[in-house]
Amino acid sequence: MECPNCHQNASRVIDSRPSDENRAIRRRRECENCCFRFTTFERVETAPLLVVKNDGTREPFSRKKILHGVMAAGQKRPISSEQFEQLVVRVE
Ligand SMILES: [Zn+2]
């Protein structure tokens, strides 16, 4: 990993710990050239969720859009906003 201070490509890991509820690993590194310390994160690369529309076009999944849609559809029914939120999380 290149040092952001001196741009040499030699650093060593001095600390490594889980981060973001185990979805990432945070590493403290130290440059072997200038001793500058910096942090890197490693996480799984995931493809963004896409929604295929009726006309075949694709757009990024939007929690907000789903929430607006189901809230409009269910506004006269006894459904709490928490239940709407949970529905959207399940869909995602
Ligand atoms: Zn350095």
PDB file of the backbone (N, CA, C, O) and the ligand in Angstrom, with CONECT records:
HET     ZN  A 101       1
ATOM      1  N   MET A   1       0.844  -1.204   0.000  1.00  0.00           N
ATOM      2  CA  MET A   1       0.000   0.000   0.000  1.00  0.00           C
ATOM      3  C   MET A   1       0.878   1.253   0.000  1.00  0.00           C
ATOM      4  O   MET A   1       1.765   1.406   0.839  1.00  0.00           O
ATOM      5  N   GLU A   2       0.613   2.142  -0.955  1.00  0.00           N
ATOM      6  CA  GLU A   2       1.455   3.342  -1.086  1.00  0.00           C
ATOM      7  C   GLU A   2       1.247   4.304   0.080  1.00  0.00           C
ATOM      8  O   GLU A   2       0.113   4.555   0.488  1.00  0.00           O
ATOM      9  N   CYS A   3       2.319   4.827   0.603  1.00  0.00           N
ATOM     10  CA  CYS A   3       2.251   5.799   1.702  1.00  0.00           C
ATOM     11  C   CYS A   3       1.705   7.128   1.169  1.00  0.00           C
ATOM     12  O   CYS A   3       2.232   7.661   0.192  1.00  0.00           O
ATOM     13  N   PRO A   4       0.644   7.673   1.806  1.00  0.00           N
ATOM     14  CA  PRO A   4       0.084   8.945   1.324  1.00  0.00           C
ATOM     15  C   PRO A   4       1.023  10.130   1.589  1.00  0.00           C
ATOM     16  O   PRO A   4       0.814  11.221   1.059  1.00  0.00           O
ATOM     17  N   ASN A   5       2.023   9.917   2.385  1.00  0.00           N
ATOM     18  CA  ASN A   5       2.946  11.005   2.724  1.00  0.00           C
ATOM     19  C   ASN A   5       4.145  11.051   1.780  1.00  0.00           C
ATOM     20  O   ASN A   5       4.430  12.098   1.198  1.00  0.00           O
ATOM     21  N   CYS A   6       4.856   9.922   1.620  1.00  0.00           N
ATOM     22  CA  CYS A   6       6.082   9.941   0.810  1.00  0.00           C
ATOM     23  C   CYS A   6       5.957   9.114  -0.475  1.00  0.00           C
ATOM     24  O   CYS A   6       6.882   9.086  -1.287  1.00  0.00           O
ATOM     25  N   HIS A   7       4.806   8.438  -0.660  1.00  0.00           N
ATOM     26  CA  HIS A   7       4.490   7.666  -1.870  1.00  0.00           C
ATOM     27  C   HIS A   7       5.402   6.461  -2.106  1.00  0.00           C
ATOM     28  O   HIS A   7       5.451   5.930  -3.216  1.00  0.00           O
ATOM     29  N   GLN A   8       6.117   6.031  -1.077  1.00  0.00           N
ATOM     30  CA  GLN A   8       6.861   4.779  -1.188  1.00  0.00           C
ATOM     31  C   GLN A   8       5.873   3.630  -1.011  1.00  0.00           C
ATOM     32  O   GLN A   8       4.839   3.761  -0.355  1.00  0.00           O
ATOM     33  N   ASN A   9       6.225   2.514  -1.613  1.00  0.00           N
ATOM     34  CA  ASN A   9       5.284   1.401  -1.596  1.00  0.00           C
ATOM     35  C   ASN A   9       5.635   0.345  -0.554  1.00  0.00           C
ATOM     36  O   ASN A   9       5.547  -0.852  -0.824  1.00  0.00           O
ATOM     37  N   ALA A  10       6.027   0.783   0.619  1.00  0.00           N
ATOM     38  CA  ALA A  10       6.388  -0.162   1.667  1.00  0.00           C
ATOM     39  C   ALA A  10       5.777   0.274   2.991  1.00  0.00           C
ATOM     40  O   ALA A  10       6.211   1.246   3.610  1.00  0.00           O
ATOM     41  N   SER A  11       4.756  -0.472   3.407  1.00  0.00           N
ATOM     42  CA  SER A  11       4.172  -0.171   4.708  1.00  0.00           C
ATOM     43  C   SER A  11       3.923  -1.480   5.426  1.00  0.00           C
ATOM     44  O   SER A  11       3.782  -2.530   4.800  1.00  0.00           O
ATOM     45  N   ARG A  12       3.871  -1.408   6.737  1.00  0.00           N
ATOM     46  CA  ARG A  12       3.542  -2.625   7.477  1.00  0.00           C
ATOM     47  C   ARG A  12       2.309  -2.379   8.331  1.00  0.00           C
ATOM     48  O   ARG A  12       2.051  -1.257   8.766  1.00  0.00           O
ATOM     49  N   VAL A  13       1.547  -3.453   8.565  1.00  0.00           N
ATOM     50  CA  VAL A  13       0.321  -3.364   9.355  1.00  0.00           C
ATOM     51  C   VAL A  13       0.708  -3.409  10.829  1.00  0.00           C
ATOM     52  O   VAL A  13       1.398  -4.329  11.267  1.00  0.00           O
ATOM     53  N   ILE A  14       0.261  -2.410  11.595  1.00  0.00           N
ATOM     54  CA  ILE A  14       0.585  -2.409  13.020  1.00  0.00           C
ATOM     55  C   ILE A  14      -0.637  -2.749  13.864  1.00  0.00           C
ATOM     56  O   ILE A  14      -0.504  -3.067  15.046  1.00  0.00           O
ATOM     57  N   ASP A  15      -1.835  -2.683  13.263  1.00  0.00           N
ATOM     58  CA  ASP A  15      -3.044  -3.073  13.996  1.00  0.00           C
ATOM     59  C   ASP A  15      -4.115  -3.419  12.973  1.00  0.00           C
ATOM     60  O   ASP A  15      -4.203  -2.801  11.912  1.00  0.00           O
ATOM     61  N   SER A  16      -4.933  -4.422  13.309  1.00  0.00           N
ATOM     62  CA  SER A  16      -5.958  -4.898  12.387  1.00  0.00           C
ATOM     63  C   SER A  16      -7.166  -5.279  13.211  1.00  0.00           C
ATOM     64  O   SER A  16      -7.068  -6.110  14.114  1.00  0.00           O
ATOM     65  N   ARG A  17      -8.311  -4.675  12.909  1.00  0.00           N
ATOM     66  CA  ARG A  17      -9.497  -5.028  13.702  1.00  0.00           C
ATOM     67  C   ARG A  17     -10.762  -4.910  12.879  1.00  0.00           C
ATOM     68  O   ARG A  17     -10.818  -4.134  11.925  1.00  0.00           O
ATOM     69  N   PRO A  18     -11.809  -5.700  13.252  1.00  0.00           N
ATOM     70  CA  PRO A  18     -13.068  -5.609  12.525  1.00  0.00           C
ATOM     71  C   PRO A  18     -13.712  -4.240  12.723  1.00  0.00           C
ATOM     72  O   PRO A  18     -13.539  -3.607  13.764  1.00  0.00           O
ATOM     73  N   SER A  19     -14.448  -3.796  11.721  1.00  0.00           N
ATOM     74  CA  SER A  19     -15.084  -2.491  11.767  1.00  0.00           C
ATOM     75  C   SER A  19     -16.443  -2.585  11.091  1.00  0.00           C
ATOM     76  O   SER A  19     -16.716  -3.556  10.386  1.00  0.00           O
ATOM     77  N   ASP A  20     -17.298  -1.587  11.297  1.00  0.00           N
ATOM     78  CA  ASP A  20     -18.621  -1.542  10.651  1.00  0.00           C
ATOM     79  C   ASP A  20     -19.365  -2.868  10.860  1.00  0.00           C
ATOM     80  O   ASP A  20     -19.831  -3.484   9.901  1.00  0.00           O
ATOM     81  N   GLU A  21     -19.469  -3.297  12.116  1.00  0.00           N
ATOM     82  CA  GLU A  21     -20.154  -4.542  12.496  1.00  0.00           C
ATOM     83  C   GLU A  21     -19.679  -5.749  11.678  1.00  0.00           C
ATOM     84  O   GLU A  21     -20.483  -6.519  11.151  1.00  0.00           O
ATOM     85  N   ASN A  22     -18.381  -5.888  11.588  1.00  0.00           N
ATOM     86  CA  ASN A  22     -17.726  -7.018  10.904  1.00  0.00           C
ATOM     87  C   ASN A  22     -17.850  -7.003   9.386  1.00  0.00           C
ATOM     88  O   ASN A  22     -17.495  -7.979   8.726  1.00  0.00           O
ATOM     89  N   ARG A  23     -18.354  -5.895   8.822  1.00  0.00           N
ATOM     90  CA  ARG A  23     -18.441  -5.830   7.366  1.00  0.00           C
ATOM     91  C   ARG A  23     -17.163  -5.262   6.751  1.00  0.00           C
ATOM     92  O   ARG A  23     -17.011  -5.231   5.530  1.00  0.00           O
ATOM     93  N   ALA A  24     -16.253  -4.818   7.604  1.00  0.00           N
ATOM     94  CA  ALA A  24     -14.997  -4.271   7.091  1.00  0.00           C
ATOM     95  C   ALA A  24     -13.869  -4.602   8.055  1.00  0.00           C
ATOM     96  O   ALA A  24     -14.100  -4.893   9.229  1.00  0.00           O
ATOM     97  N   ILE A  25     -12.661  -4.554   7.547  1.00  0.00           N
ATOM     98  CA  ILE A  25     -11.485  -4.691   8.393  1.00  0.00           C
ATOM     99  C   ILE A  25     -10.700  -3.396   8.299  1.00  0.00           C
ATOM    100  O   ILE A  25     -10.391  -2.912   7.210  1.00  0.00           O
ATOM    101  N   ARG A  26     -10.384  -2.845   9.462  1.00  0.00           N
ATOM    102  CA  ARG A  26      -9.655  -1.592   9.532  1.00  0.00           C
ATOM    103  C   ARG A  26      -8.208  -1.917   9.872  1.00  0.00           C
ATOM    104  O   ARG A  26      -7.933  -2.632  10.836  1.00  0.00           O
ATOM    105  N   ARG A  27      -7.298  -1.394   9.087  1.00  0.00           N
ATOM    106  CA  ARG A  27      -5.880  -1.659   9.350  1.00  0.00           C
ATOM    107  C   ARG A  27      -5.138  -0.349   9.568  1.00  0.00           C
ATOM    108  O   ARG A  27      -5.255   0.597   8.789  1.00  0.00           O
ATOM    109  N   ARG A  28      -4.369  -0.326  10.657  1.00  0.00           N
ATOM    110  CA  ARG A  28      -3.458   0.789  10.898  1.00  0.00           C
ATOM    111  C   ARG A  28      -2.141   0.392  10.268  1.00  0.00           C
ATOM    112  O   ARG A  28      -1.633  -0.697  10.538  1.00  0.00           O
ATOM    113  N   ARG A  29      -1.578   1.243   9.438  1.00  0.00           N
ATOM    114  CA  ARG A  29      -0.322   0.928   8.762  1.00  0.00           C
ATOM    115  C   ARG A  29       0.727   1.983   9.079  1.00  0.00           C
ATOM    116  O   ARG A  29       0.423   3.134   9.389  1.00  0.00           O
ATOM    117  N   GLU A  30       1.963   1.541   8.989  1.00  0.00           N
ATOM    118  CA  GLU A  30       3.070   2.479   9.182  1.00  0.00           C
ATOM    119  C   GLU A  30       4.023   2.341   8.015  1.00  0.00           C
ATOM    120  O   GLU A  30       4.430   1.235   7.659  1.00  0.00           O
ATOM    121  N   CYS A  31       4.383   3.487   7.413  1.00  0.00           N
ATOM    122  CA  CYS A  31       5.306   3.499   6.285  1.00  0.00           C
ATOM    123  C   CYS A  31       6.704   3.108   6.769  1.00  0.00           C
ATOM    124  O   CYS A  31       7.198   3.633   7.767  1.00  0.00           O
ATOM    125  N   GLU A  32       7.330   2.178   6.044  1.00  0.00           N
ATOM    126  CA  GLU A  32       8.670   1.749   6.444  1.00  0.00           C
ATOM    127  C   GLU A  32       9.733   2.747   6.043  1.00  0.00           C
ATOM    128  O   GLU A  32      10.881   2.654   6.477  1.00  0.00           O
ATOM    129  N   ASN A  33       9.350   3.704   5.212  1.00  0.00           N
ATOM    130  CA  ASN A  33      10.296   4.729   4.775  1.00  0.00           C
ATOM    131  C   ASN A  33      10.280   5.958   5.684  1.00  0.00           C
ATOM    132  O   ASN A  33      11.324   6.370   6.190  1.00  0.00           O
ATOM    133  N   CYS A  34       9.077   6.555   5.896  1.00  0.00           N
ATOM    134  CA  CYS A  34       9.021   7.814   6.645  1.00  0.00           C
ATOM    135  C   CYS A  34       8.284   7.686   7.982  1.00  0.00           C
ATOM    136  O   CYS A  34       8.146   8.664   8.716  1.00  0.00           O
ATOM    137  N   CYS A  35       7.804   6.455   8.297  1.00  0.00           N
ATOM    138  CA  CYS A  35       7.109   6.191   9.562  1.00  0.00           C
ATOM    139  C   CYS A  35       5.743   6.875   9.679  1.00  0.00           C
ATOM    140  O   CYS A  35       5.155   6.896  10.760  1.00  0.00           O
ATOM    141  N   PHE A  36       5.232   7.437   8.569  1.00  0.00           N
ATOM    142  CA  PHE A  36       3.904   8.027   8.582  1.00  0.00           C
ATOM    143  C   PHE A  36       2.882   6.913   8.842  1.00  0.00           C
ATOM    144  O   PHE A  36       3.000   5.814   8.300  1.00  0.00           O
ATOM    145  N   ARG A  37       1.866   7.214   9.687  1.00  0.00           N
ATOM    146  CA  ARG A  37       0.829   6.218   9.978  1.00  0.00           C
ATOM    147  C   ARG A  37      -0.467   6.570   9.270  1.00  0.00           C
ATOM    148  O   ARG A  37      -0.872   7.733   9.248  1.00  0.00           O
ATOM    149  N   PHE A  38      -1.113   5.577   8.695  1.00  0.00           N
ATOM    150  CA  PHE A  38      -2.382   5.803   8.009  1.00  0.00           C
ATOM    151  C   PHE A  38      -3.275   4.571   8.153  1.00  0.00           C
ATOM    152  O   PHE A  38      -2.827   3.511   8.591  1.00  0.00           O
ATOM    153  N   THR A  39      -4.543   4.729   7.777  1.00  0.00           N
ATOM    154  CA  THR A  39      -5.553   3.681   7.982  1.00  0.00           C
ATOM    155  C   THR A  39      -6.118   3.235   6.640  1.00  0.00           C
ATOM    156  O   THR A  39      -6.375   4.057   5.760  1.00  0.00           O
ATOM    157  N   THR A  40      -6.311   1.926   6.492  1.00  0.00           N
ATOM    158  CA  THR A  40      -6.993   1.413   5.300  1.00  0.00           C
ATOM    159  C   THR A  40      -8.174   0.550   5.740  1.00  0.00           C
ATOM    160  O   THR A  40      -8.184   0.002   6.842  1.00  0.00           O
ATOM    161  N   PHE A  41      -9.160   0.443   4.864  1.00  0.00           N
ATOM    162  CA  PHE A  41     -10.325  -0.399   5.117  1.00  0.00           C
ATOM    163  C   PHE A  41     -10.440  -1.435   4.012  1.00  0.00           C
ATOM    164  O   PHE A  41     -10.260  -1.130   2.833  1.00  0.00           O
ATOM    165  N   GLU A  42     -10.740  -2.654   4.408  1.00  0.00           N
ATOM    166  CA  GLU A  42     -10.990  -3.704   3.421  1.00  0.00           C
ATOM    167  C   GLU A  42     -12.438  -4.142   3.581  1.00  0.00           C
ATOM    168  O   GLU A  42     -12.883  -4.452   4.686  1.00  0.00           O
ATOM    169  N   ARG A  43     -13.180  -4.167   2.456  1.00  0.00           N
ATOM    170  CA  ARG A  43     -14.557  -4.665   2.542  1.00  0.00           C
ATOM    171  C   ARG A  43     -14.931  -5.436   1.286  1.00  0.00           C
ATOM    172  O   ARG A  43     -14.304  -5.289   0.237  1.00  0.00           O
ATOM    173  N   VAL A  44     -15.977  -6.270   1.415  1.00  0.00           N
ATOM    174  CA  VAL A  44     -16.437  -7.064   0.285  1.00  0.00           C
ATOM    175  C   VAL A  44     -17.017  -6.126  -0.766  1.00  0.00           C
ATOM    176  O   VAL A  44     -17.766  -5.203  -0.449  1.00  0.00           O
ATOM    177  N   GLU A  45     -16.660  -6.376  -2.013  1.00  0.00           N
ATOM    178  CA  GLU A  45     -17.210  -5.576  -3.092  1.00  0.00           C
ATOM    179  C   GLU A  45     -18.527  -6.201  -3.528  1.00  0.00           C
ATOM    180  O   GLU A  45     -18.570  -7.364  -3.929  1.00  0.00           O
ATOM    181  N   THR A  46     -19.584  -5.431  -3.448  1.00  0.00           N
ATOM    182  CA  THR A  46     -20.890  -5.957  -3.846  1.00  0.00           C
ATOM    183  C   THR A  46     -21.414  -5.164  -5.030  1.00  0.00           C
ATOM    184  O   THR A  46     -21.215  -3.952  -5.115  1.00  0.00           O
ATOM    185  N   ALA A  47     -22.083  -5.853  -5.940  1.00  0.00           N
ATOM    186  CA  ALA A  47     -22.677  -5.157  -7.083  1.00  0.00           C
ATOM    187  C   ALA A  47     -23.907  -4.406  -6.589  1.00  0.00           C
ATOM    188  O   ALA A  47     -24.646  -4.933  -5.758  1.00  0.00           O
ATOM    189  N   PRO A  48     -24.146  -3.191  -7.076  1.00  0.00           N
ATOM    190  CA  PRO A  48     -25.327  -2.459  -6.627  1.00  0.00           C
ATOM    191  C   PRO A  48     -26.601  -3.149  -7.113  1.00  0.00           C
ATOM    192  O   PRO A  48     -26.639  -3.693  -8.216  1.00  0.00           O
ATOM    193  N   LEU A  49     -27.635  -3.123  -6.283  1.00  0.00           N
ATOM    194  CA  LEU A  49     -28.916  -3.716  -6.670  1.00  0.00           C
ATOM    195  C   LEU A  49     -29.557  -2.877  -7.766  1.00  0.00           C
ATOM    196  O   LEU A  49     -29.604  -1.650  -7.674  1.00  0.00           O
ATOM    197  N   LEU A  50     -30.055  -3.555  -8.815  1.00  0.00           N
ATOM    198  CA  LEU A  50     -30.721  -2.840  -9.894  1.00  0.00           C
ATOM    199  C   LEU A  50     -32.171  -3.304  -9.992  1.00  0.00           C
ATOM    200  O   LEU A  50     -32.485  -4.467  -9.738  1.00  0.00           O
ATOM    201  N   VAL A  51     -33.036  -2.385 -10.360  1.00  0.00           N
ATOM    202  CA  VAL A  51     -34.446  -2.699 -10.564  1.00  0.00           C
ATOM    203  C   VAL A  51     -34.711  -2.674 -12.066  1.00  0.00           C
ATOM    204  O   VAL A  51     -34.385  -1.701 -12.746  1.00  0.00           O
ATOM    205  N   VAL A  52     -35.314  -3.771 -12.584  1.00  0.00           N
ATOM    206  CA  VAL A  52     -35.669  -3.799 -14.003  1.00  0.00           C
ATOM    207  C   VAL A  52     -37.090  -3.266 -14.147  1.00  0.00           C
ATOM    208  O   VAL A  52     -38.031  -3.833 -13.591  1.00  0.00           O
ATOM    209  N   LYS A  53     -37.242  -2.174 -14.895  1.00  0.00           N
ATOM    210  CA  LYS A  53     -38.556  -1.540 -15.068  1.00  0.00           C
ATOM    211  C   LYS A  53     -39.350  -2.283 -16.143  1.00  0.00           C
ATOM    212  O   LYS A  53     -38.802  -3.113 -16.868  1.00  0.00           O
ATOM    213  N   ASN A  54     -40.646  -1.977 -16.238  1.00  0.00           N
ATOM    214  CA  ASN A  54     -41.505  -2.648 -17.225  1.00  0.00           C
ATOM    215  C   ASN A  54     -40.993  -2.484 -18.650  1.00  0.00           C
ATOM    216  O   ASN A  54     -41.139  -3.395 -19.465  1.00  0.00           O
ATOM    217  N   ASP A  55     -40.400  -1.348 -18.959  1.00  0.00           N
ATOM    218  CA  ASP A  55     -39.904  -1.126 -20.331  1.00  0.00           C
ATOM    219  C   ASP A  55     -38.504  -1.711 -20.535  1.00  0.00           C
ATOM    220  O   ASP A  55     -37.888  -1.496 -21.579  1.00  0.00           O
ATOM    221  N   GLY A  56     -38.003  -2.448 -19.541  1.00  0.00           N
ATOM    222  CA  GLY A  56     -36.720  -3.122 -19.700  1.00  0.00           C
ATOM    223  C   GLY A  56     -35.515  -2.319 -19.249  1.00  0.00           C
ATOM    224  O   GLY A  56     -34.410  -2.854 -19.168  1.00  0.00           O
ATOM    225  N   THR A  57     -35.716  -1.025 -18.950  1.00  0.00           N
ATOM    226  CA  THR A  57     -34.585  -0.225 -18.476  1.00  0.00           C
ATOM    227  C   THR A  57     -34.285  -0.601 -17.019  1.00  0.00           C
ATOM    228  O   THR A  57     -35.135  -1.139 -16.310  1.00  0.00           O
ATOM    229  N   ARG A  58     -33.070  -0.308 -16.603  1.00  0.00           N
ATOM    230  CA  ARG A  58     -32.650  -0.615 -15.243  1.00  0.00           C
ATOM    231  C   ARG A  58     -32.306   0.657 -14.501  1.00  0.00           C
ATOM    232  O   ARG A  58     -31.770   1.608 -15.072  1.00  0.00           O
ATOM    233  N   GLU A  59     -32.625   0.657 -13.213  1.00  0.00           N
ATOM    234  CA  GLU A  59     -32.208   1.792 -12.388  1.00  0.00           C
ATOM    235  C   GLU A  59     -31.793   1.275 -11.027  1.00  0.00           C
ATOM    236  O   GLU A  59     -32.229   0.203 -10.607  1.00  0.00           O
ATOM    237  N   PRO A  60     -30.943   2.039 -10.326  1.00  0.00           N
ATOM    238  CA  PRO A  60     -30.489   1.589  -9.013  1.00  0.00           C
ATOM    239  C   PRO A  60     -31.672   1.419  -8.048  1.00  0.00           C
ATOM    240  O   PRO A  60     -32.595   2.233  -8.041  1.00  0.00           O
ATOM    241  N   PHE A  61     -31.634   0.358  -7.237  1.00  0.00           N
ATOM    242  CA  PHE A  61     -32.665   0.153  -6.220  1.00  0.00           C
ATOM    243  C   PHE A  61     -32.682   1.330  -5.266  1.00  0.00           C
ATOM    244  O   PHE A  61     -31.636   1.775  -4.794  1.00  0.00           O
ATOM    245  N   SER A  62     -33.885   1.838  -4.981  1.00  0.00           N
ATOM    246  CA  SER A  62     -34.025   2.951  -4.050  1.00  0.00           C
ATOM    247  C   SER A  62     -35.012   2.587  -2.960  1.00  0.00           C
ATOM    248  O   SER A  62     -36.205   2.432  -3.222  1.00  0.00           O
ATOM    249  N   ARG A  63     -34.514   2.449  -1.725  1.00  0.00           N
ATOM    250  CA  ARG A  63     -35.360   2.216  -0.562  1.00  0.00           C
ATOM    251  C   ARG A  63     -36.466   3.250  -0.467  1.00  0.00           C
ATOM    252  O   ARG A  63     -37.621   2.942  -0.173  1.00  0.00           O
ATOM    253  N   LYS A  64     -36.067   4.497  -0.729  1.00  0.00           N
ATOM    254  CA  LYS A  64     -36.978   5.628  -0.583  1.00  0.00           C
ATOM    255  C   LYS A  64     -38.174   5.506  -1.529  1.00  0.00           C
ATOM    256  O   LYS A  64     -39.315   5.768  -1.148  1.00  0.00           O
ATOM    257  N   LYS A  65     -37.888   5.100  -2.775  1.00  0.00           N
ATOM    258  CA  LYS A  65     -38.962   4.972  -3.761  1.00  0.00           C
ATOM    259  C   LYS A  65     -39.954   3.897  -3.362  1.00  0.00           C
ATOM    260  O   LYS A  65     -41.167   4.082  -3.466  1.00  0.00           O
ATOM    261  N   ILE A  66     -39.411   2.740  -2.890  1.00  0.00           N
ATOM    262  CA  ILE A  66     -40.291   1.649  -2.462  1.00  0.00           C
ATOM    263  C   ILE A  66     -41.147   2.119  -1.287  1.00  0.00           C
ATOM    264  O   ILE A  66     -42.351   1.869  -1.236  1.00  0.00           O
ATOM    265  N   LEU A  67     -40.495   2.808  -0.339  1.00  0.00           N
ATOM    266  CA  LEU A  67     -41.209   3.277   0.854  1.00  0.00           C
ATOM    267  C   LEU A  67     -42.335   4.228   0.477  1.00  0.00           C
ATOM    268  O   LEU A  67     -43.454   4.095   0.973  1.00  0.00           O
ATOM    269  N   HIS A  68     -42.046   5.189  -0.401  1.00  0.00           N
ATOM    270  CA  HIS A  68     -43.083   6.128  -0.848  1.00  0.00           C
ATOM    271  C   HIS A  68     -44.230   5.383  -1.506  1.00  0.00           C
ATOM    272  O   HIS A  68     -45.397   5.695  -1.268  1.00  0.00           O
ATOM    273  N   GLY A  69     -43.899   4.394  -2.336  1.00  0.00           N
ATOM    274  CA  GLY A  69     -44.915   3.625  -3.049  1.00  0.00           C
ATOM    275  C   GLY A  69     -45.834   2.863  -2.109  1.00  0.00           C
ATOM    276  O   GLY A  69     -47.056   2.942  -2.233  1.00  0.00           O
ATOM    277  N   VAL A  70     -45.248   2.119  -1.163  1.00  0.00           N
ATOM    278  CA  VAL A  70     -46.087   1.313  -0.279  1.00  0.00           C
ATOM    279  C   VAL A  70     -46.841   2.190   0.721  1.00  0.00           C
ATOM    280  O   VAL A  70     -47.943   1.838   1.141  1.00  0.00           O
ATOM    281  N   MET A  71     -46.259   3.327   1.105  1.00  0.00           N
ATOM    282  CA  MET A  71     -46.966   4.214   2.036  1.00  0.00           C
ATOM    283  C   MET A  71     -48.173   4.851   1.352  1.00  0.00           C
ATOM    284  O   MET A  71     -49.226   5.020   1.966  1.00  0.00           O
ATOM    285  N   ALA A  72     -48.011   5.202   0.071  1.00  0.00           N
ATOM    286  CA  ALA A  72     -49.140   5.758  -0.678  1.00  0.00           C
ATOM    287  C   ALA A  72     -50.235   4.706  -0.823  1.00  0.00           C
ATOM    288  O   ALA A  72     -51.422   5.010  -0.699  1.00  0.00           O
ATOM    289  N   ALA A  73     -49.823   3.462  -1.087  1.00  0.00           N
ATOM    290  CA  ALA A  73     -50.798   2.387  -1.291  1.00  0.00           C
ATOM    291  C   ALA A  73     -51.513   2.022   0.006  1.00  0.00           C
ATOM    292  O   ALA A  73     -52.675   1.617  -0.023  1.00  0.00           O
ATOM    293  N   GLY A  74     -50.834   2.161   1.140  1.00  0.00           N
ATOM    294  CA  GLY A  74     -51.415   1.671   2.391  1.00  0.00           C
ATOM    295  C   GLY A  74     -51.797   2.764   3.365  1.00  0.00           C
ATOM    296  O   GLY A  74     -52.004   2.486   4.547  1.00  0.00           O
ATOM    297  N   GLN A  75     -51.897   3.998   2.905  1.00  0.00           N
ATOM    298  CA  GLN A  75     -52.095   5.105   3.851  1.00  0.00           C
ATOM    299  C   GLN A  75     -53.437   5.045   4.579  1.00  0.00           C
ATOM    300  O   GLN A  75     -53.555   5.583   5.680  1.00  0.00           O
ATOM    301  N   LYS A  76     -54.460   4.400   3.988  1.00  0.00           N
ATOM    302  CA  LYS A  76     -55.770   4.348   4.661  1.00  0.00           C
ATOM    303  C   LYS A  76     -55.949   3.067   5.446  1.00  0.00           C
ATOM    304  O   LYS A  76     -57.038   2.779   5.942  1.00  0.00           O
ATOM    305  N   ARG A  77     -54.875   2.297   5.558  1.00  0.00           N
ATOM    306  CA  ARG A  77     -54.956   1.038   6.303  1.00  0.00           C
ATOM    307  C   ARG A  77     -54.176   1.161   7.608  1.00  0.00           C
ATOM    308  O   ARG A  77     -53.270   1.988   7.724  1.00  0.00           O
ATOM    309  N   PRO A  78     -54.533   0.334   8.589  1.00  0.00           N
ATOM    310  CA  PRO A  78     -53.861   0.438   9.901  1.00  0.00           C
ATOM    311  C   PRO A  78     -52.464  -0.188   9.888  1.00  0.00           C
ATOM    312  O   PRO A  78     -52.232  -1.225  10.510  1.00  0.00           O
ATOM    313  N   ILE A  79     -51.543   0.456   9.173  1.00  0.00           N
ATOM    314  CA  ILE A  79     -50.167  -0.048   9.092  1.00  0.00           C
ATOM    315  C   ILE A  79     -49.246   1.041   9.653  1.00  0.00           C
ATOM    316  O   ILE A  79     -49.289   2.190   9.214  1.00  0.00           O
ATOM    317  N   SER A  80     -48.430   0.670  10.612  1.00  0.00           N
ATOM    318  CA  SER A  80     -47.547   1.670  11.222  1.00  0.00           C
ATOM    319  C   SER A  80     -46.359   1.959  10.306  1.00  0.00           C
ATOM    320  O   SER A  80     -46.007   1.154   9.444  1.00  0.00           O
ATOM    321  N   SER A  81     -45.747   3.133  10.515  1.00  0.00           N
ATOM    322  CA  SER A  81     -44.595   3.475   9.673  1.00  0.00           C
ATOM    323  C   SER A  81     -43.447   2.489   9.891  1.00  0.00           C
ATOM    324  O   SER A  81     -42.640   2.250   8.993  1.00  0.00           O
ATOM    325  N   GLU A  82     -43.388   1.919  11.106  1.00  0.00           N
ATOM    326  CA  GLU A  82     -42.371   0.908  11.379  1.00  0.00           C
ATOM    327  C   GLU A  82     -42.595  -0.339  10.517  1.00  0.00           C
ATOM    328  O   GLU A  82     -41.644  -0.936  10.012  1.00  0.00           O
ATOM    329  N   GLN A  83     -43.855  -0.719  10.360  1.00  0.00           N
ATOM    330  CA  GLN A  83     -44.171  -1.889   9.513  1.00  0.00           C
ATOM    331  C   GLN A  83     -43.804  -1.618   8.055  1.00  0.00           C
ATOM    332  O   GLN A  83     -43.317  -2.501   7.349  1.00  0.00           O
ATOM    333  N   PHE A  84     -44.046  -0.380   7.618  1.00  0.00           N
ATOM    334  CA  PHE A  84     -43.642  -0.033   6.253  1.00  0.00           C
ATOM    335  C   PHE A  84     -42.129  -0.158   6.094  1.00  0.00           C
ATOM    336  O   PHE A  84     -41.633  -0.709   5.111  1.00  0.00           O
ATOM    337  N   GLU A  85     -41.417   0.362   7.078  1.00  0.00           N
ATOM    338  CA  GLU A  85     -39.946   0.298   7.043  1.00  0.00           C
ATOM    339  C   GLU A  85     -39.460  -1.154   6.978  1.00  0.00           C
ATOM    340  O   GLU A  85     -38.567  -1.494   6.201  1.00  0.00           O
ATOM    341  N   GLN A  86     -40.076  -2.004   7.820  1.00  0.00           N
ATOM    342  CA  GLN A  86     -39.668  -3.408   7.861  1.00  0.00           C
ATOM    343  C   GLN A  86     -39.929  -4.100   6.531  1.00  0.00           C
ATOM    344  O   GLN A  86     -39.147  -4.940   6.086  1.00  0.00           O
ATOM    345  N   LEU A  87     -41.052  -3.726   5.900  1.00  0.00           N
ATOM    346  CA  LEU A  87     -41.379  -4.303   4.587  1.00  0.00           C
ATOM    347  C   LEU A  87     -40.284  -3.961   3.588  1.00  0.00           C
ATOM    348  O   LEU A  87     -39.821  -4.819   2.837  1.00  0.00           O
ATOM    349  N   VAL A  88     -39.879  -2.702   3.590  1.00  0.00           N
ATOM    350  CA  VAL A  88     -38.853  -2.267   2.624  1.00  0.00           C
ATOM    351  C   VAL A  88     -37.523  -2.990   2.871  1.00  0.00           C
ATOM    352  O   VAL A  88     -36.833  -3.377   1.928  1.00  0.00           O
ATOM    353  N   VAL A  89     -37.176  -3.164   4.144  1.00  0.00           N
ATOM    354  CA  VAL A  89     -35.940  -3.886   4.471  1.00  0.00           C
ATOM    355  C   VAL A  89     -36.014  -5.328   3.969  1.00  0.00           C
ATOM    356  O   VAL A  89     -35.037  -5.855   3.437  1.00  0.00           O
ATOM    357  N   ARG A  90     -37.190  -5.971   4.144  1.00  0.00           N
ATOM    358  CA  ARG A  90     -37.348  -7.348   3.661  1.00  0.00           C
ATOM    359  C   ARG A  90     -37.225  -7.425   2.135  1.00  0.00           C
ATOM    360  O   ARG A  90     -36.608  -8.344   1.596  1.00  0.00           O
ATOM    361  N   VAL A  91     -37.825  -6.444   1.451  1.00  0.00           N
ATOM    362  CA  VAL A  91     -37.744  -6.422  -0.009  1.00  0.00           C
ATOM    363  C   VAL A  91     -36.285  -6.307  -0.448  1.00  0.00           C
ATOM    364  O   VAL A  91     -35.836  -7.016  -1.348  1.00  0.00           O
ATOM    365  N   GLU A  92     -35.557  -5.402   0.204  1.00  0.00           N
ATOM    366  CA  GLU A  92     -34.158  -5.189  -0.181  1.00  0.00           C
ATOM    367  C   GLU A  92     -33.336  -6.449   0.071  1.00  0.00           C
ATOM    368  O   GLU A  92     -32.134  -6.464  -0.191  1.00  0.00           O
TER     369      GLU A  92
HETATM  370 ZN    ZN A 101       6.097   7.251   3.823  1.00  0.00          ZN2+
END
